[in-house]
Amino acid sequence: MAVNGVNATKDTSGLGALNPGGTTGAESEQRFLKLLVSQLNNQDPLNPLDNAELTSQLAQMSTVSGIEKLNAAFQSLLDQSGTNQVLQSAALVGRQVLVPGSDLKLEAGKEMPFAIETQGAESVKVTITNAAGETVRTFDLGSLSTGLKTLSWDGLADDGSVAAEGGYTISVKSMSGDVAVQSRALTYAAVTSVAQGPRGVELDLGAGRIATLDDVRLIL
């Protein structure tokens, strides 16, 4: 007796082609049902599709549909999470946050807090220079372990004179023997607004300066 080619191999691999090129769940289900009906109509009477195999195929279809729905729900959850993060981060507006940065603006009569991060070094030196690139103040910190160290500049130069108001730059040099160690300066800035950006929640610190929540080390 001739056996139809559709059923000759009892093909249960049709599921693998159910979702080519972004086929929707509804389209996949329709294609699956058509394939299943075709198999049932053309099955070999002497070797019919058994109940276990039929149940297995239906279960696979249910799994694919469930995964698609789960992915859609998960994406919706991610979108909601991003919105919630923005709303929660709005509490930072008007607050001072400590983030990576080397620019410091000195105001008369005020101490200027800042910080450095280092991977741990035998010798750490912080230098503050003015707009002309001249050294105004230095801090020899000696040996430091890995982590964050908060500091403060009282506005005085190395010679004891009062430094002029204005912009200054912080640089950090960390050494272990003759080997330079990774380190960086961090400064405080006021958060003016928050928004959802390509890197997640982004904080606008003014003057074109943008930071993410991951950049924040301390909040005042």
C-alpha positions as CSV (number, residue, x, y, z in Angstrom):
1,M,0.0,0.0,0.0
2,A,1.4,3.4,-0.9
3,V,2.1,5.7,2.0
4,N,1.8,9.4,1.7
5,G,5.1,11.2,2.0
6,V,3.8,13.6,4.6
7,N,3.4,10.7,7.1
8,A,6.0,8.3,5.9
9,T,8.6,9.7,8.3
10,K,6.2,10.8,10.9
11,D,7.6,14.4,10.7
12,T,7.4,16.1,14.0
13,S,10.0,18.8,13.1
14,G,7.4,21.1,11.7
15,L,7.6,23.1,14.9
16,G,11.1,24.3,14.1
17,A,9.7,26.3,11.2
18,L,6.8,27.8,13.0
19,N,8.4,31.1,13.8
20,P,10.7,32.1,10.9
21,G,11.5,35.8,10.5
22,G,9.4,37.0,13.5
23,T,6.2,35.2,12.7
24,T,3.6,36.1,15.3
25,G,2.1,33.6,17.8
26,A,-1.3,33.5,16.1
27,E,0.3,32.8,12.7
28,S,2.5,30.1,14.2
29,E,-0.6,28.4,15.8
30,Q,-2.5,28.5,12.5
31,R,0.4,26.9,10.6
32,F,0.8,24.3,13.3
33,L,-2.9,23.3,13.2
34,K,-2.8,23.1,9.4
35,L,0.2,20.9,9.6
36,L,-1.4,18.7,12.2
37,V,-4.6,18.3,10.2
38,S,-2.6,17.4,7.2
39,Q,-0.7,14.7,9.1
40,L,-4.0,13.3,10.5
41,N,-5.7,13.2,7.1
42,N,-2.7,11.6,5.4
43,Q,-1.5,9.3,8.1
44,D,-0.8,5.6,7.3
45,P,-3.7,3.5,8.6
46,L,-1.2,0.8,9.4
47,N,1.0,3.2,11.3
48,P,-1.1,6.0,12.7
49,L,0.1,8.9,14.7
50,D,0.0,7.7,18.3
51,N,-1.6,9.7,21.2
52,A,1.8,10.3,22.9
53,E,3.3,11.9,19.8
54,L,0.2,14.0,19.3
55,T,0.2,15.2,22.9
56,S,3.9,16.0,22.6
57,Q,3.4,18.2,19.5
58,L,0.5,20.0,21.2
59,A,2.7,20.6,24.2
60,Q,5.4,22.0,22.1
61,M,3.0,24.4,20.4
62,S,1.8,25.5,23.8
63,T,5.4,26.1,24.9
64,V,6.2,28.3,21.9
65,S,3.0,30.3,22.4
66,G,3.8,30.7,26.1
67,I,7.3,31.8,25.5
68,E,6.2,34.5,23.1
69,K,3.6,35.8,25.6
70,L,6.3,35.6,28.3
71,N,8.7,37.7,26.2
72,A,6.0,40.3,25.6
73,A,5.1,40.5,29.3
74,F,8.8,40.7,30.2
75,Q,9.4,43.6,27.8
76,S,6.3,45.4,29.2
77,L,7.8,44.9,32.7
78,L,11.1,46.3,31.6
79,D,9.4,49.4,30.1
80,Q,7.5,49.9,33.4
81,S,10.7,49.4,35.4
82,G,12.4,52.2,33.4
83,T,9.5,54.5,34.0
84,N,9.5,53.7,37.7
85,Q,13.2,54.4,37.9
86,V,12.8,57.8,36.4
87,L,10.1,58.7,38.8
88,Q,12.1,57.5,41.8
89,S,15.2,59.3,40.5
90,A,13.3,62.5,40.3
91,A,14.0,62.8,44.1
92,L,17.6,63.6,43.1
93,V,16.7,66.9,41.4
94,G,18.3,69.7,43.4
95,R,20.6,67.3,45.3
96,Q,24.4,67.2,45.0
97,V,25.8,63.9,43.7
98,L,29.4,62.7,43.7
99,V,30.3,61.5,40.2
100,P,33.5,61.0,38.1
101,G,34.8,64.4,37.0
102,S,37.8,66.6,37.4
103,D,36.4,70.1,37.2
104,L,36.1,72.1,40.4
105,K,34.6,75.6,40.8
106,L,36.0,77.5,43.8
107,E,33.8,79.9,45.6
108,A,35.1,82.5,48.1
109,G,35.0,81.4,51.7
110,K,33.8,77.8,50.9
111,E,35.6,74.5,51.3
112,M,35.3,72.4,48.1
113,P,34.6,68.7,48.8
114,F,35.8,66.2,46.2
115,A,37.1,62.6,46.1
116,I,39.3,60.2,44.4
117,E,39.0,56.5,43.4
118,T,42.1,54.3,43.1
119,Q,42.9,50.7,42.6
120,G,45.3,50.8,45.5
121,A,48.8,52.3,45.3
122,E,51.9,52.9,47.3
123,S,52.0,56.6,46.5
124,V,49.0,58.9,45.6
125,K,49.3,62.6,44.8
126,V,46.5,65.0,44.0
127,T,47.2,68.2,42.1
128,I,44.8,71.1,41.6
129,T,45.7,73.5,38.8
130,N,44.1,76.8,37.6
131,A,42.9,77.7,34.2
132,A,46.4,78.6,33.1
133,G,47.6,75.1,34.0
134,E,49.6,76.3,37.0
135,T,49.8,74.2,40.1
136,V,47.9,75.8,43.0
137,R,47.5,73.1,45.6
138,T,48.9,69.5,46.1
139,F,47.9,66.7,48.4
140,D,50.4,63.9,49.1
141,L,48.2,61.1,50.3
142,G,50.9,58.4,50.6
143,S,49.7,54.8,50.4
144,L,46.0,54.1,49.8
145,S,44.0,50.9,49.5
146,T,41.5,50.3,46.8
147,G,38.3,52.3,47.0
148,L,36.9,55.8,47.4
149,K,38.6,58.5,49.5
150,T,36.8,61.8,50.2
151,L,38.8,65.0,50.5
152,S,38.2,68.7,50.8
153,W,40.1,71.8,49.5
154,D,40.0,74.8,51.8
155,G,40.7,77.2,49.0
156,L,44.3,77.9,50.0
157,A,47.3,77.6,47.8
158,D,50.4,75.7,48.7
159,D,52.0,78.9,49.9
160,G,49.1,79.7,52.2
161,S,47.6,82.4,50.1
162,V,43.9,82.4,49.2
163,A,43.3,81.1,45.7
164,A,41.2,83.1,43.4
165,E,37.6,82.2,42.7
166,G,36.9,80.3,39.5
167,G,37.5,77.0,37.7
168,Y,40.1,74.5,38.7
169,T,41.1,71.0,37.5
170,I,41.9,68.0,39.7
171,S,44.4,65.4,38.6
172,V,45.5,62.2,40.3
173,K,48.8,60.4,40.0
174,S,48.9,56.9,41.7
175,M,52.1,54.8,41.6
176,S,53.2,51.4,42.9
177,G,56.9,51.4,42.4
178,D,57.4,52.5,38.8
179,V,54.0,51.3,37.7
180,A,51.1,53.7,37.3
181,V,47.9,52.7,39.0
182,Q,44.5,53.5,37.6
183,S,42.8,56.3,39.5
184,R,40.4,59.2,38.9
185,A,38.9,62.2,40.5
186,L,35.3,62.7,41.5
187,T,33.4,66.0,42.1
188,Y,30.0,67.1,43.3
189,A,27.4,68.5,41.0
190,A,23.7,69.5,41.3
191,V,21.1,67.4,39.5
192,T,18.9,69.6,37.4
193,S,16.7,67.0,35.8
194,V,16.4,63.3,35.1
195,A,15.3,61.4,32.0
196,Q,15.3,57.9,30.5
197,G,18.2,57.7,28.1
198,P,20.1,55.0,26.1
199,R,22.2,54.1,29.1
200,G,19.2,54.0,31.5
201,V,18.2,56.8,33.8
202,E,20.4,59.8,33.0
203,L,21.1,62.8,35.4
204,D,21.5,66.2,33.8
205,L,24.2,68.0,35.9
206,G,24.2,71.2,33.8
207,A,26.8,72.6,31.4
208,G,26.2,69.6,29.1
209,R,27.3,67.1,31.8
210,I,25.4,63.9,31.9
211,A,25.8,61.0,34.5
212,T,24.0,57.7,35.0
213,L,22.8,56.2,38.3
214,D,25.8,53.9,38.2
215,D,28.1,56.9,38.2
216,V,26.8,58.2,41.5
217,R,29.0,57.4,44.5
218,L,27.5,59.7,47.2
219,I,24.5,62.0,47.6
220,L,24.4,65.1,49.7
